[in-house]
Amino acid sequence: MPTTFLEGLVSGLQHPALGLDHLAFIAVLGVVAALTRAGIPTILAFLVAAAIATYARAVNIDYPYVEQLVALTVIAAGVLLALGLGANKLIWLPFAAVAGLLHGYAFGEEVLGADQPVIAAYIIGGTVACAVIALIARLIASRVPGLSDPGSWLIRIAGALVAALGIVLLAQLMMAT
């Protein structure tokens, strides 16, 4: 557990990038942001919800099975892309907020019981990392042919691969319990 402001900041920057479940979901979120006009609000909904949930967990609000639920968000995100629903803002905006609560809660485990300045630094770092990952994915998706059409075979295959990754992650969690 980080004990200083700087350690909290660095830990927050690392967590979303090193957790395959978080990285996959946030990258999908960036691709979705390239597919819809509500892309930036969708990313913001995830970031705000994640920050709130990170704080909630850090101050010891307990909720079971969050890692399994995070894996389910990865599966759902992949399935939505595979079905060609990547541009449906009526689905993605609330889904991003709910997923943000789950991912943020999982992030908060890292600073459970830490001092307030460490928690704040961790949340800042995590928010910046998530935003950068999503915006880079959005930029790439908006520039690569085939990634700007939610019905393209490339997006659908990518969605199926993300869903498969989520299934593997969920299976690993289920076998570990």
Secondary structure in CASP SS format (residue, H / E / C, confidence):
PFRMAT SS
TARGET T0000
AUTHOR 0000-0000-0000
METHOD secondary structure of the structure
MODEL  1
M C 1.00
P C 1.00
T C 1.00
T C 1.00
F H 1.00
L H 1.00
E H 1.00
G H 1.00
L H 1.00
V H 1.00
S H 1.00
G H 1.00
L H 1.00
Q H 1.00
H H 1.00
P H 1.00
A H 1.00
L H 1.00
G C 1.00
L H 1.00
D H 1.00
H H 1.00
L H 1.00
A H 1.00
F H 1.00
I H 1.00
A H 1.00
V H 1.00
L H 1.00
G H 1.00
V H 1.00
V H 1.00
A H 1.00
A H 1.00
L H 1.00
T C 1.00
R C 1.00
A C 1.00
G H 1.00
I H 1.00
P H 1.00
T H 1.00
I H 1.00
L H 1.00
A H 1.00
F H 1.00
L H 1.00
V H 1.00
A H 1.00
A H 1.00
A H 1.00
I H 1.00
A H 1.00
T H 1.00
Y H 1.00
A H 1.00
R H 1.00
A H 1.00
V C 1.00
N C 1.00
I C 1.00
D C 1.00
Y C 1.00
P C 1.00
Y C 1.00
V H 1.00
E H 1.00
Q H 1.00
L H 1.00
V H 1.00
A H 1.00
L H 1.00
T H 1.00
V H 1.00
I H 1.00
A H 1.00
A H 1.00
G H 1.00
V H 1.00
L H 1.00
L H 1.00
A H 1.00
L C 1.00
G C 1.00
L C 1.00
G C 1.00
A C 1.00
N C 1.00
K H 1.00
L H 1.00
I H 1.00
W H 1.00
L H 1.00
P H 1.00
F H 1.00
A H 1.00
A H 1.00
V H 1.00
A H 1.00
G H 1.00
L H 1.00
L H 1.00
H H 1.00
G H 1.00
Y H 1.00
A H 1.00
F H 1.00
G H 1.00
E H 1.00
E H 1.00
V H 1.00
L C 1.00
G C 1.00
A C 1.00
D C 1.00
Q H 1.00
P H 1.00
V H 1.00
I H 1.00
A H 1.00
A H 1.00
Y H 1.00
I H 1.00
I H 1.00
G H 1.00
G H 1.00
T H 1.00
V H 1.00
A H 1.00
C H 1.00
A H 1.00
V H 1.00
I H 1.00
A H 1.00
L H 1.00
I H 1.00
A H 1.00
R H 1.00
L H 1.00
I H 1.00
A H 1.00
S H 1.00
R H 1.00
V C 1.00
P C 1.00
G C 1.00
L C 1.00
S C 1.00
D C 1.00
P C 1.00
G C 1.00
S C 1.00
W H 1.00
L H 1.00
I H 1.00
R H 1.00
I H 1.00
A H 1.00
G H 1.00
A H 1.00
L H 1.00
V H 1.00
A H 1.00
A H 1.00
L H 1.00
G H 1.00
I H 1.00
V H 1.00
L H 1.00
L H 1.00
A H 1.00
Q H 1.00
L H 1.00
M H 1.00
M H 1.00
A H 1.00
T C 1.00
END
